[in-house]
Structure formats: structure tokens, C-alpha cells
Amino acid sequence: MKKLLIFSGFIFTMVIGITGCYKDTIIPEGAIDPDGPPQSVSFSKDLAPIFNTKCALTGCHVSGAHKPYLATATSYQEVTNGGFVNTIVPKDSRIYTMINGEMKEYIPSATDRQKVYDWIRNGAPNN
């Protein structure tokens, strides 16, 4: 009887120990090769929503604040006509260097920054 009680206590302790364990798994964002083939990116469907929610905020890139103005209605003209895009050397584009430098905290997703880079490498189309 004593052995059965000790064995039952041991099993009970093991069950509590196993079910009480919790491991939080953090899956890192997938590795992105920035110089791989550029993906197809739509300015109006992919980039404008990013700029509108992350950049076109009060006091930031709205009309009358910092250039380029990134409100959805004017963002394409502001970015392409304001000297922020260099389709010859995309990595020298002012918008690309800004979102990977001092503005990186506002667009923390590497995937979103890659979309901007791919859009520039595709010739910065108005699509």
C-alpha cells in the first residue's frame, strides 16, 4: 500500500509538472533578400495604405507639415515628383533611405520596407 501511495504521488507530481510547463515560441519574420527579384507592388493597394496609416498622421506627413505629404490622394505625386525616388539607383532613393534609417521606427516591418524598395525597382509605377 505504501509503494502504491508513493508511486501515485510520483505520477501525480509528474502530470502536474508536465501540464504546468508553457513555452512561448516567437517566430521571427522571414528572411528577406532585398536584392532578390522585385515583387509586383501596387502603389494604391500596397503602399498608400502603409503611408496613410503609419506616416500621414497629425504633425507628420500631412498637408502643411513635413514633405512628402503622404495622404492617399496626393502621396504618389508627392513621392515621385518631389525627388524622393531614384529609379536608376533605388537604394539611393530618399524615401528608401529614410524608412530604413531615422523613420524605421514608424515602419518597423521589413516586409513593408521591402515593398517600397521593390516598387522603386519596378520603376515606381502609378498602379
N, C-alpha and C positions, 0 to 999 in steps of 0.2 A: 504494500500500500504506500509506503514511504517513497519507493522508487517511482511509482506511478504519479504521485504528487509532485515530485521533483521534475520528472520528465514533462508533465503537463505545464508546470511553471516555466520550464525552459522553452517549450513550444510557444506558450503564450507571449513570453518576452520576445522571442524571435519574430512572431507575427506582428506585434506592436512595433518593433524596430524596423521591420521591412516596410510596413504600410505608412510609417511615420516619416520615411525619407522622402524628400522632394528635391528635385534637381531642376533648376531653371535653366533652360537652354536658350542661348542667344545666337541666332543665326545671322552672321554678318551679311551685309549687302554684297551681292555677287560682284566678282571682279570684273572690271570694265577695262577693255583695251581701248584707250582714247584714240589710238591711231589705226584701229581696225576699220573695216569698210563702214562708211557712214550709213546709218539707218535712215529710212524715209521719215521725215519730220514735217508736220504741218504747223505753220505758224499760228493759224487761227485755232486749231484744235489742240495742239500740244503746248506751244509756248505762251500764247496770250493768256490762257488760264493761270499759268505759273506766275507770269508777271503781274497779272491782276490781283492774285491772292497774296503774293509774297512781296511785291515791290510797290504797286500802286496804292500805297496806304497814306493816310493823312500825314503830311510833313515829309514824305519821302518822294517818290517819283510820280506825283500828281501835278496837274497843270498849275504852274506858278511856283513849284518847289524845285527839286533837283532834276536836271536833264539826264537822261531822256525821260520824257513823260510816258509812262507805261500803262496808262488807262487803255482798255481794249480798243476803243475807237481810233486812237492815234498812235498806238505803240509801233506798228510796222513802219510808218513814215518816220517817226522819231528815231528809231534804231537804225534804219538803213540810210536815211538822208542826213543824219546828224553826225556821221563819221564814227559810229560805234562798231561797224562791221567792216572787216577786211577779208574779202573772199579770196584774195591771192595768197595771203598768209593767215589762215584762220586763227592760229594761236596768238597772233598779234592784234586780233580784234579787241577793241577796248572793252566791249561788253563781256567777252570771254575772260579777259584778264581780271576784270572787276569781280565777276561772280566766283572766280577761283582764288581771289585774294581777299581784299577788305570787305567784300559783300558776301563772302562764302557763308557766314552765319545765317543769312537770310534765305539762302537756297542751299541747305545742308545736304540735300540728296545728290549723290554723284550721278545718278541716273538723269535727273533733271538738268544738271550742268552738261552732261554728255549730249542731251537733246539739243541744247543751244549750240554746242560745238558741231554736231552733225548737221544742223540746219545751216550753219555758216559754210561748212564744207560742201554742202549741196548747192551753194550759190545764193543762199538767203532768199528763197522764193517767197512770193506773197501767195501762199496757199492755205 
